[in-house]
Amino acid sequence: IAQRLNDIRAQAYAQSALMYCSTILCRHALDAAEIEGSRMLDVCIRSGDNYILNWAYWSIAWDYVCRGLTNKARIWALKLIDAGRERKDDRALGMAYWTLALIDIQDHRFGDAIVNAQKCRKTAATPFDRKTGMIASAIGLLLEGRIEEGLAQLLQQRKSALADGWLYSASGVDFAAGPALAMTGRIAEGIRVLKAGIAACDATGDRSMASWNRVALAELFLGMLSSEKRPSFKFILSNFGAITWVLIFGKRRAWQLLCEAVQNDQIHELSTNRGWIEIDLAKLCILKKKPHLVRQHLRKAQLAAAAQESALMMNEIEAI
């Protein structure tokens, strides 16, 4: 309809919505998505509408986020900052900073994520951007090890997002909330959160978030199986059923979850996400006493780390 009416602004909104939905549902391979993103950005620039232009830059960045291509995602988030400053549009800055924070989380740069989330809270022009920045900050706190502080904030923000009807935002916290619940002595609840998140994302076709939840659940099992720290008797007693289940079935289930994530072709083979998955598979192979498979998975992880210029990932590989 927008094309038939030759309404450039309507075309911009339609193209942006299509790009966003295509990313969530993984409708395009990388090359096709880049072509679609370029076409969308051109229409949005010509529309002269600042609101949709901000979302155009963000949508391109987010498509790379969902593929785990963090280097390219970061480039486009920074382009959003530059474009916003050029247009004197504060909305662009808040959006870009919470996006950078989420990219930092993918890169395991949790301290940087907290810093960018704080920048978002200082520059955000809308309640959505402020609250998304707070979600990113809470996730960063959790993954940096400040469990109780981060979990309380994250659960509060999740509740707020659900109350506001921001279901996509709310669904993006499960991968962090589940393991945090487990670490605070609520293992069964944490596992249920992640399982429910996987089922919900599978039902809606959200392949990237489904994969993030699968990896988080696999890493929860892997962490429990490989931990050298003995928990307190009270912790064991209150989580006896969940601990017993993981000891019996956790290794096999973690392998299944990681293999399912690898089968998601939205995750690029040279992506940050794929690199960390290969590291997890290598750690599982150590538990299974299969050294030849350990080397294979670490080699794939090295290729991804090199492609995304991740020193943190390289350090983790060398430490194994």
Backbone hydrogen bonds, N-H to C=O, Kabsch-Sander energy under -0.5 kcal/mol:
donor,donor_aa,acceptor,acceptor_aa,energy
5,L,1,I,-2.3
6,N,3,Q,-0.6
7,D,2,A,-2.4
8,I,6,N,-0.9
11,Q,7,D,-2.3
12,A,8,I,-2.1
13,Y,9,R,-2.1
14,A,10,A,-2.3
15,Q,11,Q,-2.9
16,S,12,A,-2.3
17,A,13,Y,-2.2
18,L,14,A,-2.3
19,M,15,Q,-2.2
20,Y,16,S,-2.3
21,C,17,A,-2.5
22,S,18,L,-2.5
23,T,19,M,-1.9
24,I,20,Y,-2.0
25,L,21,C,-2.5
26,C,22,S,-0.7
26,C,23,T,-0.6
27,R,22,S,-2.2
33,A,29,A,-2.5
34,E,30,L,-2.4
35,I,31,D,-1.8
36,E,32,A,-2.5
37,G,33,A,-2.7
38,S,34,E,-2.1
39,R,35,I,-2.2
40,M,36,E,-2.5
41,L,37,G,-2.6
42,D,38,S,-2.0
43,V,39,R,-1.9
44,C,40,M,-2.5
45,I,41,L,-2.5
46,R,42,D,-2.1
47,S,43,V,-1.3
48,G,44,C,-0.8
48,G,45,I,-0.9
49,D,44,C,-0.7
50,N,48,G,-0.7
53,L,49,D,-1.9
54,N,50,N,-2.3
55,W,51,Y,-1.5
56,A,52,I,-1.6
57,Y,53,L,-2.0
58,W,54,N,-2.3
59,S,55,W,-2.9
60,I,56,A,-1.7
61,A,57,Y,-2.1
62,W,58,W,-3.2
63,D,59,S,-1.9
64,Y,60,I,-1.5
65,V,61,A,-2.0
66,C,62,W,-2.6
67,R,63,D,-0.9
68,G,64,Y,-0.6
68,G,65,V,-1.4
69,L,64,Y,-2.2
70,T,68,G,-1.7
73,A,69,L,-2.1
74,R,70,T,-2.5
75,I,71,N,-1.8
76,W,72,K,-1.9
77,A,73,A,-2.0
78,L,74,R,-2.3
79,K,75,I,-1.8
80,L,76,W,-1.7
81,I,77,A,-1.5
82,D,78,L,-2.4
83,A,79,K,-2.9
84,G,80,L,-2.4
85,R,81,I,-2.5
86,E,82,D,-2.2
87,R,83,A,-1.7
88,K,85,R,-0.7
89,D,84,G,-3.2
90,D,88,K,-0.6
92,A,89,D,-0.8
93,L,89,D,-0.7
94,G,90,D,-1.7
95,M,91,R,-2.0
96,A,92,A,-2.4
97,Y,93,L,-2.4
98,W,94,G,-1.9
99,T,95,M,-1.7
100,L,96,A,-2.6
101,A,97,Y,-2.0
102,L,98,W,-1.8
103,I,99,T,-2.1
104,D,100,L,-2.7
105,I,101,A,-1.8
106,Q,102,L,-1.8
107,D,103,I,-2.0
108,H,105,I,-1.4
109,R,104,D,-3.0
110,F,108,H,-0.9
113,A,109,R,-1.9
114,I,110,F,-1.9
115,V,111,G,-1.9
116,N,112,D,-2.6
117,A,113,A,-2.3
118,Q,114,I,-2.1
119,K,115,V,-1.9
120,C,116,N,-2.0
121,R,117,A,-2.0
122,K,118,Q,-1.4
123,T,119,K,-1.7
124,A,120,C,-2.8
130,R,126,T,-2.2
131,K,127,P,-2.7
132,T,128,F,-2.4
133,G,129,D,-2.2
134,M,130,R,-1.8
135,I,131,K,-2.0
136,A,132,T,-2.4
137,S,133,G,-2.3
138,A,134,M,-2.3
139,I,135,I,-2.3
140,G,136,A,-2.3
141,L,137,S,-2.5
142,L,138,A,-2.3
143,L,139,I,-2.6
144,E,140,G,-1.5
145,G,141,L,-0.5
145,G,142,L,-1.4
146,R,141,L,-2.5
147,I,145,G,-1.7
150,G,146,R,-2.7
151,L,147,I,-3.1
152,A,148,E,-2.0
153,Q,149,E,-1.7
154,L,150,G,-2.6
155,L,151,L,-2.7
156,Q,152,A,-1.6
157,Q,153,Q,-2.4
158,R,154,L,-2.5
159,K,155,L,-2.1
160,S,156,Q,-2.0
161,A,157,Q,-2.6
162,L,158,R,-2.3
163,A,159,K,-2.1
164,D,160,S,-1.9
165,G,162,L,-1.0
166,W,161,A,-2.8
167,L,165,G,-1.6
170,A,166,W,-2.2
171,S,167,L,-2.2
172,G,168,Y,-0.7
172,G,169,S,-0.8
173,V,170,A,-1.3
174,D,171,S,-0.7
176,A,173,V,-1.2
177,A,173,V,-2.7
178,G,174,D,-2.5
180,A,176,A,-1.5
181,L,177,A,-2.5
182,A,178,G,-1.9
183,M,179,P,-2.2
184,T,180,A,-1.3
185,G,182,A,-1.6
186,R,181,L,-2.6
190,G,186,R,-2.4
191,I,187,I,-2.5
192,R,188,A,-2.2
193,V,189,E,-2.3
194,L,190,G,-1.9
195,K,191,I,-2.6
196,A,192,R,-2.7
197,G,193,V,-2.2
198,I,194,L,-2.4
199,A,195,K,-2.5
200,A,196,A,-2.5
201,C,197,G,-2.3
202,D,198,I,-2.6
203,A,199,A,-2.0
204,T,200,A,-1.6
205,G,201,C,-1.1
206,D,201,C,-1.9
207,R,24,I,-1.1
207,R,205,G,-1.4
210,A,206,D,-1.7
211,S,207,R,-1.9
212,W,208,S,-2.4
213,N,209,M,-2.4
214,R,210,A,-2.0
215,V,211,S,-2.7
216,A,212,W,-2.3
217,L,213,N,-2.3
218,A,214,R,-2.5
219,E,215,V,-2.7
220,L,216,A,-1.8
221,F,217,L,-2.2
222,L,218,A,-2.8
223,G,219,E,-2.6
224,M,220,L,-1.9
225,L,221,F,-2.2
226,S,222,L,-1.9
227,S,223,G,-1.0
230,R,228,E,-0.5
236,I,232,S,-2.4
237,L,233,F,-2.7
238,S,234,K,-2.4
239,N,235,F,-1.1
240,F,237,L,-1.0
243,I,239,N,-2.8
244,T,240,F,-2.4
245,W,241,G,-2.2
246,V,242,A,-2.3
247,L,243,I,-2.4
248,I,244,T,-1.7
249,F,245,W,-3.4
250,G,245,W,-0.6
250,G,246,V,-2.1
253,R,249,F,-2.4
254,A,250,G,-2.8
255,W,251,K,-1.9
256,Q,252,R,-2.0
257,L,253,R,-2.5
258,L,254,A,-2.4
259,C,255,W,-2.2
260,E,256,Q,-2.1
261,A,257,L,-1.9
262,V,258,L,-2.2
263,Q,259,C,-1.6
264,N,261,A,-1.3
265,D,263,Q,-1.0
267,I,264,N,-1.6
268,H,67,R,-1.9
268,H,266,Q,-0.7
271,S,268,H,-1.8
272,T,68,G,-2.8
275,G,271,S,-2.1
276,W,272,T,-2.2
277,I,273,N,-2.0
278,E,274,R,-2.5
279,I,275,G,-1.8
280,D,276,W,-2.2
281,L,277,I,-2.5
282,A,278,E,-2.2
283,K,279,I,-2.2
284,L,280,D,-2.1
285,C,281,L,-2.2
286,I,282,A,-1.6
287,L,283,K,-1.7
288,K,284,L,-1.9
289,K,286,I,-1.1
290,K,285,C,-2.6
293,L,290,K,-0.8
294,V,290,K,-1.6
295,R,291,P,-2.0
296,Q,292,H,-1.4
297,H,293,L,-2.4
298,L,294,V,-2.3
299,R,295,R,-2.0
300,K,296,Q,-1.7
301,A,297,H,-2.1
302,Q,298,L,-2.3
303,L,299,R,-1.8
304,A,300,K,-1.9
305,A,301,A,-2.8
306,A,302,Q,-2.5
307,A,303,L,-2.1
308,Q,304,A,-2.2
309,E,306,A,-0.7
310,S,305,A,-2.6
311,A,309,E,-0.9
314,M,310,S,-1.9
315,N,311,A,-2.5
316,E,312,L,-1.9
317,I,313,M,-2.3
318,E,314,M,-2.5
319,A,315,N,-1.5
320,I,316,E,-0.7
320,I,317,I,-1.1
